Structure formats: structure tokens, C-alpha cells
């Protein structure tokens, strides 16, 4: 099922907001303030501080939507914001190198940071893309089958960095360009909508430490071996979910059966969003999995291009792992 992004707020469980021209003008004014210094660095403490202060001046409708989503993410656990000030004609060629990130502020990167900072703290992981706060999600030649942001094959449904104790609370994805054929879609699936499709016994097994999730290839080989953990955690009636269908392995037959049942349930409730230039999708990484449909890159400078940030709600929880109280987890 493909969902277009012109639906009203809370349509079909998906919370959405379309910015007005006045809203776009207000956001662009803020991005201009963040991009005037050509020597500024997105990853610097000073730039993040300035972005955090300016985020408080975002249009009221946008701030309200972000704050409501933070407390009440809805059945689908996805917030769609349409109409951020991204002009495709002003964009440079889509990057095509491994580990692509944004180091210097641009209008899209600034808009993404401003909205992300109204949810919490932007963070990154030192082992992933060098700890850059704004990361490019682009196809890379030779990595078409890679299960990660550089691939163009179907990306398996997953919770972002499911293996990590301090995985992000939110993943924000801003579309700068979609693929040439406009077929690449963001897939999401919420445990809130899938839970009713699971038997009590399946829920019980999924709530026990009978699953091991390995680190993704993007983290290299230095990540410690994973320990068994549960897939469902927290309140039994409204649990969090921690799973990666490419990297999570059940440890016994009953766990494998529950794992298959979960996959089937999530498949039944899966949504697909075809993002357009200026569309922002924020996924609650505690409640929803995400993935991507396949597409065919041309490597001609006009390929699909998203920018991504991670957001944490509680900086105190990760303070021991962030050098100098910065934004990068080691």
C-alpha cells in the first residue's frame, strides 16, 4: 500500500503536516541564519547550539506538531512534514561516495537540524560515518546489494541500530531528491498496529531474552559480540520493539516461530511512503521499523538523496559515552 503525503493530520493513524508558504518562508529565514558562514561546521558545538536556539523560532504549527508527536506518536509512530524549503534546482549533484555526510551547513541540512532539535538532541555514533550529525543516504556504485544506506536493493525492515544499547529514539529522513522513476519508497511498520495480530504466547516469547542482534556492517568489526535480549520490551499492552530482520537471530525453535509470526504481522501492517523533495519523515525508533523499496540508480548526479539525523530524548542517559558532553557517542 502506498500512502501519498497530502493526507490531513492523523489520517489513517499517520500524523502529517503540510507547511504553508508563510511557514516555508519562516523556516528559510532560520536556515539562512545557519548557512551564512561558509566556514561553519555542522558538527561544531557552536553551530548545534545556534541551531537549537533558532529551532524555538520555527513556525508554531510545526513546533506544535513535533511536540505532540513526541508525546503521542500515534498508531503508526510516524510524523510526515511536507514542504520544507528544499529547492531541487539549487541542489548540487547527488553524492555517490561511500560514507557521504554533510559537514558544512546547507539549507536542507539546516532545516533538518532545526526540526530534529525540537524533538531532542541530535546525536551520531563515532563508528558510523565518522560521527557526522547530518548524514547522506545515497546509492553508491558497487554497493547496490548492501543492506544499509548505500544500497539500492530492498532494505530489510529494522529498528535503527537495534544492536546498540543507546540506539536513537527517532530517525529523521529529509528527501532532497527521489529516484528517477519515483518508485523508491520509505517503508514503515508499527508494533502498535501489529500487536493485535500476535497471540499471547508469541508475545510472551518475544518478550524474553531469546534473540541476538548483531551490529550492521557500517559499524565495522570492532563492535562487541551481542548478548541475547528481548524483541518486545516495556508495557505489555504498548511495548517498544527492538529488532532487525537482517541482523536479529532467534536462539531456539520457539523463538524462531515467534520471530516468523512477528515478521508476518509487521508485513500485514506495513506502510510505504514515496517521499518528494522537501518531505520529512520522522520515525519513532522505539515503536516502528523502517526499510526501503528497491530502485535503480543511474549515478548521473540525479539519484535519490535523503539526509538523516538521529535524535535522543535523554542526554543524561548517554553522557558517559559522549566526549566533552558533545553530540557523538563513542
C-alpha positions as semicolon CSV with decimal commas, in nm:
position;residue;x (nm);y (nm);z (nm)
1;X;0,000;0,000;0,000
2;X;0,139;0,342;-0,096
3;X;0,036;0,647;0,105
4;X;0,054;0,988;-0,056
5;X;0,154;1,279;0,163
6;X;-0,142;1,511;0,108
7;X;-0,349;1,350;0,384
8;X;-0,478;1,558;0,677
9;X;-0,343;1,533;1,028
10;X;-0,394;1,191;1,186
11;X;-0,537;1,036;0,868
12;X;-0,519;0,656;0,895
13;X;-0,304;0,681;1,205
14;X;-0,026;0,875;1,032
15;X;0,036;1,221;1,172
16;X;0,109;1,468;0,893
17;X;0,152;1,839;0,842
18;X;0,179;2,041;0,521
19;X;0,360;2,371;0,561
20;X;0,208;2,688;0,421
21;X;0,403;2,942;0,215
22;X;0,434;3,157;0,527
23;X;0,569;2,857;0,717
24;X;0,823;2,788;0,444
25;X;0,935;3,150;0,445
26;X;0,983;3,141;0,824
27;X;1,188;2,820;0,807
28;X;1,400;2,955;0,522
29;X;1,475;3,268;0,725
30;X;1,612;3,047;1,002
31;X;1,815;2,830;0,764
32;X;1,968;3,145;0,615
33;X;2,096;3,242;0,959
34;X;2,259;2,899;0,990
35;X;2,422;2,897;0,646
36;X;2,570;3,247;0,611
37;X;2,914;3,148;0,743
38;X;3,089;2,936;0,476
39;X;3,345;2,816;0,732
40;X;3,085;2,691;0,982
41;X;3,079;2,319;1,063
42;X;2,758;2,133;1,135
43;X;2,936;1,910;1,386
44;X;3,069;2,201;1,593
45;X;2,922;2,267;1,935
46;X;2,865;2,632;1,843
47;X;2,662;2,552;1,529
48;X;2,445;2,299;1,712
49;X;2,388;2,549;1,993
50;X;2,282;2,817;1,745
51;X;2,053;2,572;1,566
52;X;1,895;2,470;1,896
53;X;1,820;2,831;1,986
54;X;1,677;2,908;1,642
55;X;1,463;2,595;1,645
56;X;1,249;2,766;1,907
57;X;1,151;3,017;1,636
58;X;1,012;2,757;1,396
59;X;0,651;2,820;1,288
60;X;0,407;2,748;1,569
61;X;0,217;2,485;1,367
62;X;0,538;2,291;1,310
63;X;0,654;2,317;1,670
64;X;0,315;2,201;1,793
65;X;0,316;1,902;1,557
66;X;0,665;1,799;1,668
67;X;0,581;1,833;2,037
68;X;0,255;1,640;2,002
69;X;0,435;1,365;1,815
70;X;0,698;1,345;2,085
71;X;0,430;1,266;2,346
72;X;0,170;1,094;2,127
73;X;0,330;0,929;1,821
74;X;0,004;0,771;1,709
75;X;-0,071;0,420;1,589
76;X;0,182;0,432;1,304
77;X;0,456;0,611;1,503
78;X;0,545;0,826;1,201
79;X;0,528;1,202;1,153
80;X;0,528;1,339;0,798
81;X;0,609;1,705;0,736
82;X;0,565;1,825;0,379
83;X;0,701;2,143;0,227
84;X;1,031;2,220;0,397
85;X;1,230;2,476;0,195
86;X;1,433;2,247;-0,031
87;X;1,463;2,357;-0,394
88;X;1,581;2,074;-0,617
89;X;1,709;2,320;-0,877
90;X;1,951;2,464;-0,622
91;X;2,095;2,127;-0,519
92;X;2,440;2,008;-0,623
93;X;2,478;1,663;-0,780
94;X;2,376;1,375;-0,556
95;X;2,687;1,241;-0,378
96;X;2,796;0,890;-0,475
97;X;3,093;0,817;-0,249
98;X;3,096;0,579;0,048
99;X;3,035;0,735;0,389
100;X;2,885;1,054;0,246
101;X;2,797;1,319;0,507
102;X;2,727;1,692;0,532
103;X;3,000;1,883;0,714
104;X;2,914;2,240;0,610
105;X;2,564;2,380;0,659
106;X;2,327;2,389;0,364
107;X;1,961;2,486;0,352
108;X;1,835;2,123;0,365
109;X;2,078;2,024;0,642
110;X;1,983;2,331;0,845
111;X;1,609;2,264;0,801
112;X;1,660;1,904;0,909
113;X;1,861;2,007;1,216
114;X;1,609;2,272;1,319
115;X;1,316;2,031;1,314
116;X;1,513;1,749;1,478
117;X;1,619;1,972;1,766
118;X;1,258;2,038;1,861
119;X;1,231;1,667;1,944
120;X;1,553;1,621;2,139
121;X;1,932;1,616;2,094
122;X;2,086;1,535;1,755
123;X;2,338;1,257;1,804
124;X;2,564;1,029;1,600
125;X;2,790;0,729;1,651
126;X;3,167;0,757;1,613
127;X;3,186;0,420;1,433
128;X;2,921;0,517;1,179
129;X;3,017;0,775;0,915
130;X;3,277;0,924;1,146
131;X;3,016;1,059;1,385
132;X;2,874;1,317;1,141
133;X;2,547;1,464;1,268
134;X;2,385;1,504;0,924
135;X;2,438;1,200;0,703
136;X;2,360;1,147;0,336
137;X;2,158;0,843;0,236
138;X;2,258;0,790;-0,126
139;X;2,328;0,493;-0,356
140;X;2,696;0,411;-0,404
141;X;2,835;0,235;-0,713
142;X;2,923;-0,126;-0,639
143;X;2,710;-0,135;-0,322
144;X;2,372;-0,195;-0,483
145;X;2,305;-0,509;-0,274
146;X;2,438;-0,359;0,050
147;X;2,195;-0,380;0,342
148;X;2,241;-0,022;0,451
149;X;2,208;0,339;0,344
150;X;2,445;0,300;0,046
151;X;2,241;0,024;-0,120
152;X;1,957;0,037;-0,369
153;X;1,812;-0,311;-0,325
154;X;1,516;-0,369;-0,094
155;X;1,626;-0,266;0,254
156;X;1,508;-0,512;0,518
157;X;1,277;-0,377;0,787
158;X;1,465;-0,281;1,102
159;X;1,488;-0,064;1,408
160;X;1,781;0,172;1,355
161;X;2,096;0,040;1,528
162;X;1,886;-0,222;1,706
163;X;2,200;-0,385;1,846
164;X;2,304;-0,071;2,036
165;X;2,209;-0,005;2,398
166;X;2,176;0,365;2,314
167;X;2,006;0,342;1,975
168;X;1,831;0,665;1,871
169;X;1,477;0,741;1,984
170;X;1,394;0,896;1,646
171;X;1,525;0,873;1,292
172;X;1,456;1,179;1,075
173;X;1,478;1,147;0,695
174;X;1,456;1,451;0,469
175;X;1,407;1,396;0,097
176;X;1,619;1,615;-0,130
177;X;1,555;1,403;-0,442
178;X;1,372;1,081;-0,507
179;X;1,492;0,834;-0,770
180;X;1,444;0,895;-1,141
181;X;1,139;0,667;-1,170
182;X;0,993;0,789;-0,839
183;X;0,948;0,431;-0,716
184;X;1,175;0,428;-0,411
185;X;0,960;0,430;-0,101
186;X;1,019;0,454;0,273
187;X;0,856;0,153;0,437
188;X;0,743;0,159;0,799
189;X;0,565;-0,088;1,026
190;X;0,444;-0,012;1,377
191;X;0,437;-0,260;1,663
192;X;0,126;-0,079;1,784
193;X;-0,071;-0,191;1,479
194;X;0,090;-0,535;1,460
195;X;0,046;-0,632;1,826
196;X;-0,318;-0,735;1,792
197;X;-0,216;-0,988;1,526
198;X;0,011;-1,176;1,768
199;X;-0,104;-1,449;2,004
200;X;-0,039;-1,416;2,380
201;X;0,217;-1,697;2,357
202;X;0,402;-1,527;2,073
203;X;0,412;-1,201;2,269
204;X;0,548;-1,387;2,571
205;X;0,832;-1,545;2,375
206;X;0,920;-1,218;2,205
207;X;0,942;-1,055;2,549
208;X;1,213;-1,295;2,668
209;X;1,591;-1,268;2,605
210;X;1,598;-1,527;2,327
211;X;1,726;-1,316;2,036
212;X;2,069;-1,186;1,933
213;X;2,111;-0,879;1,712
214;X;2,448;-0,810;1,550
215;X;2,585;-0,469;1,454
216;X;2,533;-0,355;1,093
217;X;2,828;-0,357;0,851
218;X;2,851;0,022;0,876
219;X;2,988;-0,015;1,232
220;X;3,285;-0,229;1,126
221;X;3,426;-0,529;1,311
222;X;3,516;-0,368;1,643
223;X;3,168;-0,390;1,799
224;X;3,150;-0,636;2,094
225;X;2,955;-0,958;2,050
226;X;2,585;-0,916;2,117
227;X;2,409;-1,078;2,410
228;X;2,061;-1,236;2,399
229;X;1,782;-0,985;2,451
230;X;1,407;-0,948;2,408
231;X;1,237;-0,813;2,097
232;X;0,943;-0,663;2,289
233;X;1,015;-0,453;2,597
234;X;0,825;-0,237;2,843
235;X;0,449;-0,225;2,893
236;X;0,293;-0,550;2,763
237;X;-0,005;-0,359;2,622
238;X;0,212;-0,099;2,445
239;X;0,565;-0,238;2,415
240;X;0,874;-0,099;2,250
241;X;1,025;-0,313;1,975
242;X;1,394;-0,385;1,911
243;X;1,457;-0,596;1,603
244;X;1,641;-0,601;1,271
245;X;1,514;-0,865;1,030
246;X;1,856;-0,878;0,862
247;X;2,067;-0,895;1,179
248;X;1,849;-1,049;1,454
249;X;1,878;-1,424;1,510
250;X;1,638;-1,631;1,726
251;X;1,821;-1,865;1,960
252;X;1,576;-2,159;1,976
253;X;1,285;-2,311;1,785
254;X;1,012;-2,137;1,984
255;X;1,188;-1,805;1,936
256;X;1,218;-1,873;1,563
257;X;0,844;-1,942;1,537
258;X;0,760;-1,622;1,726
259;X;1,005;-1,432;1,507
260;X;0,830;-1,554;1,192
261;X;0,489;-1,463;1,333
262;X;0,615;-1,114;1,414
263;X;0,751;-1,072;1,063
264;X;0,420;-1,178;0,911
265;X;0,225;-0,939;1,136
266;X;0,452;-0,646;1,054
267;X;0,425;-0,727;0,685
268;X;0,046;-0,708;0,708
269;X;0,052;-0,360;0,863
270;X;0,342;-0,220;0,662
271;X;0,307;0,125;0,503
272;X;0,501;0,274;0,211
273;X;0,563;0,647;0,168
274;X;0,701;0,786;-0,156
275;X;0,883;1,098;-0,040
276;X;0,921;1,406;-0,255
277;X;1,164;1,698;-0,239
278;X;1,109;1,882;0,090
279;X;0,926;1,592;0,258
280;X;1,047;1,495;0,606
281;X;0,962;1,162;0,766
282;X;1,031;1,117;1,138
283;X;1,011;0,758;1,262
284;X;0,973;0,678;1,632
285;X;1,254;0,423;1,654
286;X;1,109;0,269;1,971
287;X;0,779;0,174;1,810
288;X;0,831;0,146;1,436
289;X;1,060;-0,035;1,198
290;X;1,161;0,113;0,867
291;X;1,309;-0,002;0,539
292;X;1,310;0,087;0,170
293;X;1,178;-0,046;-0,158
294;X;1,426;-0,121;-0,435
295;X;1,517;0,131;-0,705
296;X;1,766;0,157;-0,991
297;X;2,035;0,425;-0,955
298;X;2,196;0,582;-1,262
299;X;2,492;0,753;-1,092
300;X;2,437;1,063;-1,304
301;X;2,414;1,318;-1,021
302;X;2,034;1,300;-1,005
303;X;1,990;0,987;-0,794
304;X;1,784;0,952;-0,480
305;X;1,918;1,165;-0,194
306;X;1,797;1,173;0,164
307;X;1,960;1,337;0,462
308;X;1,937;1,171;0,802
309;X;1,967;1,267;1,165
310;X;1,936;1,064;1,483
311;X;1,764;1,212;1,789
312;X;1,791;1,113;2,155
313;X;1,542;1,229;2,415
314;X;1,758;1,199;2,726
315;X;2,118;1,324;2,701
316;X;2,192;1,219;3,059
317;X;2,144;0,856;2,964
318;X;2,430;0,875;2,713
319;X;2,655;1,125;2,894
320;X;2,925;0,867;2,986
321;X;2,966;0,784;2,617
322;X;2,985;1,140;2,478
323;X;3,323;1,310;2,495
324;X;3,316;1,663;2,640
325;X;2,934;1,647;2,657
326;X;2,925;1,663;2,277
327;X;2,682;1,501;2,035
328;X;2,881;1,194;1,930
329;X;2,863;0,857;2,106
330;X;3,184;0,656;2,119
